[in-house]
Amino acid sequence: MIEENNSMPGCPVARGLESVGDAWSMLILRDAHAGMARFDQFRKNLGIAPTMLTKRLAALTDAGLLEKRSYSERPPRDEYVLTDAGRDFLPVLMMIGAWAQRNCSGDRLARYIDDETGQEIQPMAIDAVTGAQLGSRPMHMGLPPEAS
């Protein structure tokens, strides 16, 4: 559990990291967005230990990012599907990937490609109110007036 900085109560970054604050969780969500849903699919694709995968799937389910659904009674088998909150995490994954492409040297990294146009997707975060690209204007973090 991440402790919130007392000078920043209600920090959304700290709260978000409580839900998906480790690499395995983010990679599981990436794979779920790619269509994987079953334990063996995640295990094989990620090369993750079964005990770790079980813990991460349970944590993501508890956090409301995945929903566990039974697909077989004999033997009992479950699959894990994205919830609305889990689907809402896709832009975060894309922004992490875009950041890595700009800032992490080394091997050539895969790109996001639009299936309809065949063009590379260039993820960009903008403020829906002003239309300004995030990071292009001064800002600070604070509680909204109604929360004071």
mmCIF file of the C-alpha atoms, coordinates in Angstrom:
data_MODEL
# 
_entry.id   MODEL 
# 
loop_
_atom_site.group_PDB 
_atom_site.id 
_atom_site.type_symbol 
_atom_site.label_atom_id 
_atom_site.label_alt_id 
_atom_site.label_comp_id 
_atom_site.label_asym_id 
_atom_site.label_entity_id 
_atom_site.label_seq_id 
_atom_site.pdbx_PDB_ins_code 
_atom_site.Cartn_x 
_atom_site.Cartn_y 
_atom_site.Cartn_z 
_atom_site.occupancy 
_atom_site.B_iso_or_equiv 
_atom_site.pdbx_formal_charge 
_atom_site.auth_seq_id 
_atom_site.auth_comp_id 
_atom_site.auth_asym_id 
_atom_site.auth_atom_id 
_atom_site.pdbx_PDB_model_num 
ATOM 1   C CA . MET A 1 1   ? 0.000   0.000   0.000   1.00 0.00 ? 1   MET A CA 1 
ATOM 2   C CA . ILE A 1 2   ? 1.292   3.435   -0.916  1.00 0.00 ? 2   ILE A CA 1 
ATOM 3   C CA . GLU A 1 3   ? 1.165   6.060   1.775   1.00 0.00 ? 3   GLU A CA 1 
ATOM 4   C CA . GLU A 1 4   ? -0.184  9.396   0.654   1.00 0.00 ? 4   GLU A CA 1 
ATOM 5   C CA . ASN A 1 5   ? 2.078   12.373  1.133   1.00 0.00 ? 5   ASN A CA 1 
ATOM 6   C CA . ASN A 1 6   ? 0.550   14.500  3.905   1.00 0.00 ? 6   ASN A CA 1 
ATOM 7   C CA . SER A 1 7   ? 1.202   17.647  1.876   1.00 0.00 ? 7   SER A CA 1 
ATOM 8   C CA . MET A 1 8   ? -0.974  16.180  -0.914  1.00 0.00 ? 8   MET A CA 1 
ATOM 9   C CA . PRO A 1 9   ? -4.126  14.701  0.621   1.00 0.00 ? 9   PRO A CA 1 
ATOM 10  C CA . GLY A 1 10  ? -6.355  12.876  -1.828  1.00 0.00 ? 10  GLY A CA 1 
ATOM 11  C CA . CYS A 1 11  ? -3.543  12.443  -4.353  1.00 0.00 ? 11  CYS A CA 1 
ATOM 12  C CA . PRO A 1 12  ? -5.058  10.700  -7.410  1.00 0.00 ? 12  PRO A CA 1 
ATOM 13  C CA . VAL A 1 13  ? -1.673  9.274   -8.451  1.00 0.00 ? 13  VAL A CA 1 
ATOM 14  C CA . ALA A 1 14  ? -1.229  7.546   -5.088  1.00 0.00 ? 14  ALA A CA 1 
ATOM 15  C CA . ARG A 1 15  ? -4.820  6.273   -5.188  1.00 0.00 ? 15  ARG A CA 1 
ATOM 16  C CA . GLY A 1 16  ? -4.427  4.964   -8.748  1.00 0.00 ? 16  GLY A CA 1 
ATOM 17  C CA . LEU A 1 17  ? -1.194  3.190   -7.897  1.00 0.00 ? 17  LEU A CA 1 
ATOM 18  C CA . GLU A 1 18  ? -2.991  1.351   -5.105  1.00 0.00 ? 18  GLU A CA 1 
ATOM 19  C CA . SER A 1 19  ? -5.077  -0.325  -7.839  1.00 0.00 ? 19  SER A CA 1 
ATOM 20  C CA . VAL A 1 20  ? -2.477  -0.950  -10.544 1.00 0.00 ? 20  VAL A CA 1 
ATOM 21  C CA . GLY A 1 21  ? 0.844   -0.007  -8.981  1.00 0.00 ? 21  GLY A CA 1 
ATOM 22  C CA . ASP A 1 22  ? 2.996   -2.854  -10.218 1.00 0.00 ? 22  ASP A CA 1 
ATOM 23  C CA . ALA A 1 23  ? 4.283   -3.971  -13.575 1.00 0.00 ? 23  ALA A CA 1 
ATOM 24  C CA . TRP A 1 24  ? 2.476   -7.335  -13.537 1.00 0.00 ? 24  TRP A CA 1 
ATOM 25  C CA . SER A 1 25  ? -0.907  -5.661  -13.063 1.00 0.00 ? 25  SER A CA 1 
ATOM 26  C CA . MET A 1 26  ? -0.312  -3.283  -15.944 1.00 0.00 ? 26  MET A CA 1 
ATOM 27  C CA . LEU A 1 27  ? 0.871   -6.103  -18.205 1.00 0.00 ? 27  LEU A CA 1 
ATOM 28  C CA . ILE A 1 28  ? -2.191  -8.187  -17.305 1.00 0.00 ? 28  ILE A CA 1 
ATOM 29  C CA . LEU A 1 29  ? -4.401  -5.211  -18.218 1.00 0.00 ? 29  LEU A CA 1 
ATOM 30  C CA . ARG A 1 30  ? -2.441  -4.767  -21.464 1.00 0.00 ? 30  ARG A CA 1 
ATOM 31  C CA . ASP A 1 31  ? -3.051  -8.416  -22.336 1.00 0.00 ? 31  ASP A CA 1 
ATOM 32  C CA . ALA A 1 32  ? -6.737  -8.178  -21.371 1.00 0.00 ? 32  ALA A CA 1 
ATOM 33  C CA . HIS A 1 33  ? -7.057  -5.259  -23.794 1.00 0.00 ? 33  HIS A CA 1 
ATOM 34  C CA . ALA A 1 34  ? -5.466  -7.486  -26.442 1.00 0.00 ? 34  ALA A CA 1 
ATOM 35  C CA . GLY A 1 35  ? -8.249  -10.039 -25.928 1.00 0.00 ? 35  GLY A CA 1 
ATOM 36  C CA . MET A 1 36  ? -6.758  -12.451 -23.420 1.00 0.00 ? 36  MET A CA 1 
ATOM 37  C CA . ALA A 1 37  ? -9.085  -13.559 -20.646 1.00 0.00 ? 37  ALA A CA 1 
ATOM 38  C CA . ARG A 1 38  ? -7.973  -16.945 -19.352 1.00 0.00 ? 38  ARG A CA 1 
ATOM 39  C CA . PHE A 1 39  ? -5.422  -17.762 -16.680 1.00 0.00 ? 39  PHE A CA 1 
ATOM 40  C CA . ASP A 1 40  ? -3.310  -19.930 -18.995 1.00 0.00 ? 40  ASP A CA 1 
ATOM 41  C CA . GLN A 1 41  ? -3.243  -17.237 -21.679 1.00 0.00 ? 41  GLN A CA 1 
ATOM 42  C CA . PHE A 1 42  ? -1.912  -14.654 -19.221 1.00 0.00 ? 42  PHE A CA 1 
ATOM 43  C CA . ARG A 1 43  ? 0.581   -17.121 -17.721 1.00 0.00 ? 43  ARG A CA 1 
ATOM 44  C CA . LYS A 1 44  ? 1.958   -18.201 -21.077 1.00 0.00 ? 44  LYS A CA 1 
ATOM 45  C CA . ASN A 1 45  ? 2.180   -14.713 -22.564 1.00 0.00 ? 45  ASN A CA 1 
ATOM 46  C CA . LEU A 1 46  ? 3.728   -13.087 -19.495 1.00 0.00 ? 46  LEU A CA 1 
ATOM 47  C CA . GLY A 1 47  ? 5.887   -15.936 -18.220 1.00 0.00 ? 47  GLY A CA 1 
ATOM 48  C CA . ILE A 1 48  ? 4.585   -15.137 -14.737 1.00 0.00 ? 48  ILE A CA 1 
ATOM 49  C CA . ALA A 1 49  ? 4.573   -17.608 -11.841 1.00 0.00 ? 49  ALA A CA 1 
ATOM 50  C CA . PRO A 1 50  ? 1.080   -19.041 -11.237 1.00 0.00 ? 50  PRO A CA 1 
ATOM 51  C CA . THR A 1 51  ? 1.009   -17.866 -7.609  1.00 0.00 ? 51  THR A CA 1 
ATOM 52  C CA . MET A 1 52  ? 1.894   -14.299 -8.616  1.00 0.00 ? 52  MET A CA 1 
ATOM 53  C CA . LEU A 1 53  ? -0.691  -14.333 -11.412 1.00 0.00 ? 53  LEU A CA 1 
ATOM 54  C CA . THR A 1 54  ? -3.360  -15.573 -9.004  1.00 0.00 ? 54  THR A CA 1 
ATOM 55  C CA . LYS A 1 55  ? -2.554  -12.722 -6.590  1.00 0.00 ? 55  LYS A CA 1 
ATOM 56  C CA . ARG A 1 56  ? -2.527  -10.056 -9.305  1.00 0.00 ? 56  ARG A CA 1 
ATOM 57  C CA . LEU A 1 57  ? -5.787  -11.273 -10.880 1.00 0.00 ? 57  LEU A CA 1 
ATOM 58  C CA . ALA A 1 58  ? -7.439  -11.241 -7.451  1.00 0.00 ? 58  ALA A CA 1 
ATOM 59  C CA . ALA A 1 59  ? -6.140  -7.735  -6.739  1.00 0.00 ? 59  ALA A CA 1 
ATOM 60  C CA . LEU A 1 60  ? -7.321  -6.408  -10.122 1.00 0.00 ? 60  LEU A CA 1 
ATOM 61  C CA . THR A 1 61  ? -10.710 -8.037  -9.549  1.00 0.00 ? 61  THR A CA 1 
ATOM 62  C CA . ASP A 1 62  ? -10.944 -6.552  -6.035  1.00 0.00 ? 62  ASP A CA 1 
ATOM 63  C CA . ALA A 1 63  ? -9.984  -3.137  -7.445  1.00 0.00 ? 63  ALA A CA 1 
ATOM 64  C CA . GLY A 1 64  ? -12.832 -3.375  -9.969  1.00 0.00 ? 64  GLY A CA 1 
ATOM 65  C CA . LEU A 1 65  ? -10.647 -3.437  -13.099 1.00 0.00 ? 65  LEU A CA 1 
ATOM 66  C CA . LEU A 1 66  ? -11.395 -7.057  -14.019 1.00 0.00 ? 66  LEU A CA 1 
ATOM 67  C CA . GLU A 1 67  ? -14.484 -9.184  -13.534 1.00 0.00 ? 67  GLU A CA 1 
ATOM 68  C CA . LYS A 1 68  ? -14.197 -12.908 -12.917 1.00 0.00 ? 68  LYS A CA 1 
ATOM 69  C CA . ARG A 1 69  ? -16.635 -15.036 -14.932 1.00 0.00 ? 69  ARG A CA 1 
ATOM 70  C CA . SER A 1 70  ? -17.079 -18.787 -14.993 1.00 0.00 ? 70  SER A CA 1 
ATOM 71  C CA . TYR A 1 71  ? -16.766 -20.385 -18.414 1.00 0.00 ? 71  TYR A CA 1 
ATOM 72  C CA . SER A 1 72  ? -16.694 -24.057 -17.346 1.00 0.00 ? 72  SER A CA 1 
ATOM 73  C CA . GLU A 1 73  ? -18.255 -25.922 -14.451 1.00 0.00 ? 73  GLU A CA 1 
ATOM 74  C CA . ARG A 1 74  ? -16.442 -29.229 -14.987 1.00 0.00 ? 74  ARG A CA 1 
ATOM 75  C CA . PRO A 1 75  ? -13.661 -28.633 -14.387 1.00 0.00 ? 75  PRO A CA 1 
ATOM 76  C CA . PRO A 1 76  ? -14.338 -25.248 -12.773 1.00 0.00 ? 76  PRO A CA 1 
ATOM 77  C CA . ARG A 1 77  ? -12.663 -22.551 -14.879 1.00 0.00 ? 77  ARG A CA 1 
ATOM 78  C CA . ASP A 1 78  ? -12.854 -18.772 -14.812 1.00 0.00 ? 78  ASP A CA 1 
ATOM 79  C CA . GLU A 1 79  ? -11.945 -16.028 -17.214 1.00 0.00 ? 79  GLU A CA 1 
ATOM 80  C CA . TYR A 1 80  ? -11.169 -12.413 -16.437 1.00 0.00 ? 80  TYR A CA 1 
ATOM 81  C CA . VAL A 1 81  ? -12.787 -9.659  -18.482 1.00 0.00 ? 81  VAL A CA 1 
ATOM 82  C CA . LEU A 1 82  ? -12.282 -5.931  -18.354 1.00 0.00 ? 82  LEU A CA 1 
ATOM 83  C CA . THR A 1 83  ? -14.813 -3.827  -16.498 1.00 0.00 ? 83  THR A CA 1 
ATOM 84  C CA . ASP A 1 84  ? -15.601 -0.250  -17.521 1.00 0.00 ? 84  ASP A CA 1 
ATOM 85  C CA . ALA A 1 85  ? -12.822 0.876   -15.153 1.00 0.00 ? 85  ALA A CA 1 
ATOM 86  C CA . GLY A 1 86  ? -10.424 -1.603  -16.751 1.00 0.00 ? 86  GLY A CA 1 
ATOM 87  C CA . ARG A 1 87  ? -11.311 -0.407  -20.252 1.00 0.00 ? 87  ARG A CA 1 
ATOM 88  C CA . ASP A 1 88  ? -10.826 3.164   -19.039 1.00 0.00 ? 88  ASP A CA 1 
ATOM 89  C CA . PHE A 1 89  ? -7.190  2.272   -18.241 1.00 0.00 ? 89  PHE A CA 1 
ATOM 90  C CA . LEU A 1 90  ? -6.227  1.726   -21.918 1.00 0.00 ? 90  LEU A CA 1 
ATOM 91  C CA . PRO A 1 91  ? -5.236  5.359   -22.530 1.00 0.00 ? 91  PRO A CA 1 
ATOM 92  C CA . VAL A 1 92  ? -2.956  5.181   -19.471 1.00 0.00 ? 92  VAL A CA 1 
ATOM 93  C CA . LEU A 1 93  ? -1.223  2.113   -20.924 1.00 0.00 ? 93  LEU A CA 1 
ATOM 94  C CA . MET A 1 94  ? -0.867  3.836   -24.278 1.00 0.00 ? 94  MET A CA 1 
ATOM 95  C CA . MET A 1 95  ? 0.620   6.937   -22.646 1.00 0.00 ? 95  MET A CA 1 
ATOM 96  C CA . ILE A 1 96  ? 3.150   4.806   -20.739 1.00 0.00 ? 96  ILE A CA 1 
ATOM 97  C CA . GLY A 1 97  ? 4.097   3.146   -24.031 1.00 0.00 ? 97  GLY A CA 1 
ATOM 98  C CA . ALA A 1 98  ? 4.391   6.493   -25.823 1.00 0.00 ? 98  ALA A CA 1 
ATOM 99  C CA . TRP A 1 99  ? 6.552   7.846   -23.004 1.00 0.00 ? 99  TRP A CA 1 
ATOM 100 C CA . ALA A 1 100 ? 8.817   4.765   -23.252 1.00 0.00 ? 100 ALA A CA 1 
ATOM 101 C CA . GLN A 1 101 ? 9.185   5.228   -27.007 1.00 0.00 ? 101 GLN A CA 1 
ATOM 102 C CA . ARG A 1 102 ? 10.308  8.824   -26.470 1.00 0.00 ? 102 ARG A CA 1 
ATOM 103 C CA . ASN A 1 103 ? 12.503  8.297   -23.414 1.00 0.00 ? 103 ASN A CA 1 
ATOM 104 C CA . CYS A 1 104 ? 13.776  4.723   -23.117 1.00 0.00 ? 104 CYS A CA 1 
ATOM 105 C CA . SER A 1 105 ? 16.722  3.895   -25.297 1.00 0.00 ? 105 SER A CA 1 
ATOM 106 C CA . GLY A 1 106 ? 17.667  0.397   -26.307 1.00 0.00 ? 106 GLY A CA 1 
ATOM 107 C CA . ASP A 1 107 ? 15.758  -2.094  -28.386 1.00 0.00 ? 107 ASP A CA 1 
ATOM 108 C CA . ARG A 1 108 ? 13.366  -0.943  -31.039 1.00 0.00 ? 108 ARG A CA 1 
ATOM 109 C CA . LEU A 1 109 ? 9.901   -0.795  -29.486 1.00 0.00 ? 109 LEU A CA 1 
ATOM 110 C CA . ALA A 1 110 ? 6.590   -1.813  -31.025 1.00 0.00 ? 110 ALA A CA 1 
ATOM 111 C CA . ARG A 1 111 ? 4.195   0.911   -32.108 1.00 0.00 ? 111 ARG A CA 1 
ATOM 112 C CA . TYR A 1 112 ? 0.438   1.350   -31.802 1.00 0.00 ? 112 TYR A CA 1 
ATOM 113 C CA . ILE A 1 113 ? -1.192  0.993   -35.234 1.00 0.00 ? 113 ILE A CA 1 
ATOM 114 C CA . ASP A 1 114 ? -4.749  2.044   -36.093 1.00 0.00 ? 114 ASP A CA 1 
ATOM 115 C CA . ASP A 1 115 ? -6.472  -1.014  -37.606 1.00 0.00 ? 115 ASP A CA 1 
ATOM 116 C CA . GLU A 1 116 ? -8.696  1.118   -39.866 1.00 0.00 ? 116 GLU A CA 1 
ATOM 117 C CA . THR A 1 117 ? -6.062  3.467   -41.312 1.00 0.00 ? 117 THR A CA 1 
ATOM 118 C CA . GLY A 1 118 ? -2.891  1.418   -40.892 1.00 0.00 ? 118 GLY A CA 1 
ATOM 119 C CA . GLN A 1 119 ? -1.252  4.560   -39.513 1.00 0.00 ? 119 GLN A CA 1 
ATOM 120 C CA . GLU A 1 120 ? 0.816   4.747   -36.340 1.00 0.00 ? 120 GLU A CA 1 
ATOM 121 C CA . ILE A 1 121 ? -1.143  6.143   -33.401 1.00 0.00 ? 121 ILE A CA 1 
ATOM 122 C CA . GLN A 1 122 ? 0.523   9.038   -31.590 1.00 0.00 ? 122 GLN A CA 1 
ATOM 123 C CA . PRO A 1 123 ? -1.038  9.069   -28.085 1.00 0.00 ? 123 PRO A CA 1 
ATOM 124 C CA . MET A 1 124 ? -1.344  12.512  -26.551 1.00 0.00 ? 124 MET A CA 1 
ATOM 125 C CA . ALA A 1 125 ? -2.997  13.610  -23.317 1.00 0.00 ? 125 ALA A CA 1 
ATOM 126 C CA . ILE A 1 126 ? -5.058  16.764  -23.456 1.00 0.00 ? 126 ILE A CA 1 
ATOM 127 C CA . ASP A 1 127 ? -7.193  18.704  -21.014 1.00 0.00 ? 127 ASP A CA 1 
ATOM 128 C CA . ALA A 1 128 ? -10.810 18.215  -22.122 1.00 0.00 ? 128 ALA A CA 1 
ATOM 129 C CA . VAL A 1 129 ? -11.748 21.666  -20.781 1.00 0.00 ? 129 VAL A CA 1 
ATOM 130 C CA . THR A 1 130 ? -9.056  23.821  -22.418 1.00 0.00 ? 130 THR A CA 1 
ATOM 131 C CA . GLY A 1 131 ? -7.849  21.515  -25.201 1.00 0.00 ? 131 GLY A CA 1 
ATOM 132 C CA . ALA A 1 132 ? -4.267  22.152  -24.077 1.00 0.00 ? 132 ALA A CA 1 
ATOM 133 C CA . GLN A 1 133 ? -1.739  19.333  -24.189 1.00 0.00 ? 133 GLN A CA 1 
ATOM 134 C CA . LEU A 1 134 ? -0.960  18.191  -20.647 1.00 0.00 ? 134 LEU A CA 1 
ATOM 135 C CA . GLY A 1 135 ? 2.443   19.432  -19.566 1.00 0.00 ? 135 GLY A CA 1 
ATOM 136 C CA . SER A 1 136 ? 2.293   22.507  -21.798 1.00 0.00 ? 136 SER A CA 1 
ATOM 137 C CA . ARG A 1 137 ? 0.859   24.875  -19.183 1.00 0.00 ? 137 ARG A CA 1 
ATOM 138 C CA . PRO A 1 138 ? 1.533   25.563  -15.496 1.00 0.00 ? 138 PRO A CA 1 
ATOM 139 C CA . MET A 1 139 ? -0.662  23.577  -13.118 1.00 0.00 ? 139 MET A CA 1 
ATOM 140 C CA . HIS A 1 140 ? -0.895  22.449  -9.519  1.00 0.00 ? 140 HIS A CA 1 
ATOM 141 C CA . MET A 1 141 ? -2.742  19.779  -7.596  1.00 0.00 ? 141 MET A CA 1 
ATOM 142 C CA . GLY A 1 142 ? -5.472  20.692  -5.141  1.00 0.00 ? 142 GLY A CA 1 
ATOM 143 C CA . LEU A 1 143 ? -8.864  19.609  -3.954  1.00 0.00 ? 143 LEU A CA 1 
ATOM 144 C CA . PRO A 1 144 ? -11.896 20.979  -5.833  1.00 0.00 ? 144 PRO A CA 1 
ATOM 145 C CA . PRO A 1 145 ? -13.718 23.787  -3.983  1.00 0.00 ? 145 PRO A CA 1 
ATOM 146 C CA . GLU A 1 146 ? -16.695 21.568  -3.062  1.00 0.00 ? 146 GLU A CA 1 
ATOM 147 C CA . ALA A 1 147 ? -14.317 19.131  -1.299  1.00 0.00 ? 147 ALA A CA 1 
ATOM 148 C CA . SER A 1 148 ? -12.894 21.789  1.039   1.00 0.00 ? 148 SER A CA 1 
# 
